[in-house]
Amino acid sequence: MPTKPGPILVTGANSGFGLGASLRFASRGWETWGTVRSPEKADVLFEAARKAGVGELVHPTVLDVSDHDAVIDMWDDLPPFYGVVNNAGYSEMGAIEDVTAAEAKRQLDVNLIAPAVVASCALPAMRKRGSGRIVMVSSMFGRVAIAPLQGWYHASKFGLEALSDVLRMEVAGFGVKVAIVEPGLFKTGIEESARSIASERIENVSSVYREAYRRSVGAADVFTRFAPPPDIVARTIVSAVESRRPLRRYVVGADAAIATATPLVPKVFTDAATRFLTGLSGPGSDNPAD
């Protein structure tokens, strides 16, 4: 196996795309550091790497990337990474009216600000080497705002796409390439977190969006049963790092390809259909007294 140009960092490495990518990087000979938010999650990553036969190449690192000062403080203890995969993220499900400022800031801290901080910390070593890869794991929801109750998640991913496009231009002259991965709906664990948040919001009897939350929980149950595994996204992430000429964007999944294509149906019709399916049809569609 050819010598790798340097180690890899994957954030949010204990589940979903991050876990799959970490194991795949290691299986291909990359020294891989994976950030997780707790010692328990570090154990999950360590055990998965051991079972996959790559335990010696995977280094679980307890670090909450949304704690930006902690990232900066720890960086001197980490190796000079060739590749960084900004994968950590979650969905703060909720109607715009129901999400508090603190919740919105937390969403942006994790999904938008943290990738910028991590990339900024990694760039000096990449410039010194004259090469490097930064992969931003976005979403089809970073291209199309089509999911009610996901406004702040959309905002974080739209912002990440814009940030990544600008970063790509800023660092190209140093030999660093930036790629965006835009998955559709896959079974990663993020849906369970969103379902939990929606369930909590149902308990808020004052919300006029209770019916929409109920339907979102039901949809999450169906999704959890039938969503494809995250393997293809993990392979795409690794390909974006290993490619000599990575694409600017990788759209992954049939649903993502359809959603990000030029729409053929006018928005007035798709908006109406989405509102009907999510219980947002208008007055009378939800009764807080139920």
Stockholm file with secondary structure:
# STOCKHOLM 1.0

chainA/1-290         MPTKPGPILVTGANSGFGLGASLRFASRGWETWGTVRSPEKADVLFEAARKAGVGELVHPTVLDVSDHDAVIDMWDDLPPFYGVVNNAGYSEMGAIEDVTAAEAKRQLDVNLIAPAVVASCALPAMRKRGSGRIVMVSSMFGRVAIAPLQGWYHASKFGLEALSDVLRMEVAGFGVKVAIVEPGLFKTGIEESARSIASERIENVSSVYREAYRRSVGAADVFTRFAPPPDIVARTIVSAVESRRPLRRYVVGADAAIATATPLVPKVFTDAATRFLTGLSGPGSDNPAD
#=GR chainA/1-290 SS CCCCSSCEEESSTTSHHHHHHHHHHHHTTCCEEEEESSHHHHHHHHHHHHHTTCTTTEEEEECCTTCHHHHHHHGGGSCCCSEEEECCCCCCCBCTTTSCHHHHHHHHIIIIIHHHHHHHHHHHHHHHHTCEEEEEECCGGGTCCCCTTBHHHHHHHHHHHHHHHHHHHHHGGGTEEEEEEEECSCCSSHHHHHHHHHHHHHTCTTCTTHHHHHHHHHHHHHHHHHCCCTHHHHHHHHHHHHCSSCCSEEEESHHHHHHHSCCCSCHHHHHHHHHHHTTCSSTTSCCTTC
#=GC SS_cons         CCCCSSCEEESSTTSHHHHHHHHHHHHTTCCEEEEESSHHHHHHHHHHHHHTTCTTTEEEEECCTTCHHHHHHHGGGSCCCSEEEECCCCCCCBCTTTSCHHHHHHHHIIIIIHHHHHHHHHHHHHHHHTCEEEEEECCGGGTCCCCTTBHHHHHHHHHHHHHHHHHHHHHGGGTEEEEEEEECSCCSSHHHHHHHHHHHHHTCTTCTTHHHHHHHHHHHHHHHHHCCCTHHHHHHHHHHHHCSSCCSEEEESHHHHHHHSCCCSCHHHHHHHHHHHTTCSSTTSCCTTC
//
